[in-house]
Amino acid sequence: MKKFQVYGALMLLGASVLLTSCFKNEEDDIFDKSASERLDDAKVYYSQILTDKGGKWQLEYYANGDEHGYVYLMTFNNDGRVTISGQNEYIGYEYNPVSTGAKVFKSETSLWEVVGDNGPVLSLNSYNRTFHIFASPYDIPPYGEQETDESGEGHEGDYEFDLMKYSNDTLYIEGKKRQIKMIMTRVDANIDDQVYMNYVTAMADSFFHPKFPIVFMNLPNGKRYGIKDGATQIVTMWDFDKDRISYEASYNAIVNHDGFSLMEPFTAEGCTVQRFVRQNSGALQSLEDPSVTIDAGALNSDVMFNHDNINKAVLDSTYISAWTLDAGSLTGNMLTAYNAMKASVNKGTRKLGVISIEHAGTDQYNDKLALLKGSNKVPFFDSYVMVIRVSMSSTSSANVILPLVPKFEGEEYVTLDLDEPTTQLGQNLINAVPELANFIALFRDKKFKLSAVNSLAPTVLTMALADDAGEAMKFVIR
């Protein structure tokens, strides 16, 4: 027993000596240089990172907490020069003060260095007209909304950034003045700055289509969060099962070359996300949690027949989507029936016009439905209609207006329950041109599958018979 105790004591003593030795080696590794020497090493380290592989970076820049973000390209050279390229409305005002806010591309070279403070700091330390407009104390644009002189404040943006971390060609930085966290991503040094920035601008214009004022963040547990005002890049988000006004929160955002990011992380239902990358389908997928996506929602109820959701979330009938048939996209029996209808309608001054599916609220259909026939006559009509427009002459028309009740199955199937024409003029036209009735019959009580090339901004929908994909057509948003 005593031998065991002595042996154990010796083992503990040996472990203690070994552990002390390890700690001493670690201390030697960490503290063998002074604080100033370590800072000098960090300055060299980040300077090399910035200029490595051609030195070109995309910066997702936020001037303050009240504006959306702006994309910049920065190319760092070993001689202390940096070329900064951007394309936004404030650059347009800077180079043309009387402009109307066009997104102008400009590129300018100035100076940079990594300096020391409490840590390494990237300093853009000479004035660059494309970038320092956000740090200038002068109001941009120079002609304020009310005041005659708004100089002295400006955007109050940063031009010096604490270098926080580098990982996988990504630099994490923080503005020294506002402490806004930003991201720099390395890009191919051979790209053309203007081509790159043109693409970013096009992405921003196409990501969030004005006809889809809300899109949806889909969480893995099945919950959906509405995203409103994406086109402004200052988005409103809320649990779509709840009242928007009571639960909404605003987030500054940015559209970059590859996707969409929030200035601050968004957390809900156990998920925390911030950066999204555009997929081939057009949808956005979270980098932090790939199970979280953003799209326009169900193609039937959220996109083509979206009145209830839009009205619930936006309360603005100008967003209600109308869909126009692309006659050139018809295939199979649909095409045959359309051609026969067109040939029979087009007689003398009578001409077949566009065919559409739209929501018939009182604003746009009060006059057209004032003569509702028989028992269908009601003072208020709030439903969908299919409209086949026929001009009888340069001053008169006899449109066929068919009330339509969509019946949904899943997220992409819809059956069109078409009623009889609402007006006697429309019925008379069908009686005179039987080919109209034949064409309508191809829609009545048929189940269609909807699809779209871009699931975030599905401005063109393909509608094909569920049991025969060869019978198809396209509808374009209006």
Secondary structure, DSSP 8 states (H G I E B T S, - for coil): -HHHHHHHHHHHHHHHHHHHHHHHHHHHHHHSS-HHHHHHHHHHHHHHHHHGGG-EEEEEE-SSTTS--EEEEEEE-TTSEEEEEEEEHHHHHHH-TTS----EEEEEEEE-EEEESSSEEEE--S--TTTGGGT-SS-SSSS-SS-S--TTTTT---SEEEEEEEETTEEEEEETTT--EEEEEE--TTS-HHHHHHHHHHHHHHHS-TT--EEEEE-TTS-EEEEE-GGGTEEEEEETTS-HHHH-EEEEEEE-SSEEEEEEEEEETTEEEEEEEE-TTS-EEESS-TT-EEE---IIIIIIT-HHHHHHHT--GGG---EEEEGGG--HHHHHHHHHHHHHH-BTTBEEEEEEEEEE-HHHHTTTTTT--GGG--S---EEEEEEEEESSSS-B--EEEEEEEEEETTTEEEEEE---SSHHHHHHHHH-HHHHHHHHTTTT-EEEEE-S-SSS--EEEEEETTEEEEEEEEEE-
